[in-house]
């Protein structure tokens, strides 16, 4: 536990977008890090979209055709903004994807969508593809396309490259953190939020 916990000014509304391929362990890492940030919460992009579409299982979203998956991003931005109006003063760790692993193939989320979320930074989570495959096979609660280690490697490399492009086009920092590195993950969050607070009007 850290004594240098961040207290947010009213209206600060920082958001950290956390990306990584399905099965890399984003949700577990976010959950572990939240204890260090008492003014933080986590939202899942897929759940925001699922609520907007009236779909109880967000994993079913990946079964939609490519054009619908891209349209989902408009629902994400709208739903995110509505949540932000309700929770304006919390640090949000947004569990998201730069590449959607859909049944019709890999679909990159445009940088303009990420920009609409106004992140203070982007954190990409990565891991060895064999461990990712093990997690995906062990997780019976989620429906995901069957992928080989080679396909997962391509998926992860494209996810990393997309986040780097977001950073360059949106002028926000990006960090690549190994799955399970809770302290490294929390350190990046603290640094990004402090920089945001310093630069806030």
Order of alpha helices (4+ residues) and beta strands (2+ residues): beta-alpha-beta-alpha-alpha-beta-beta-beta-alpha-beta-alpha-alpha-beta-alpha
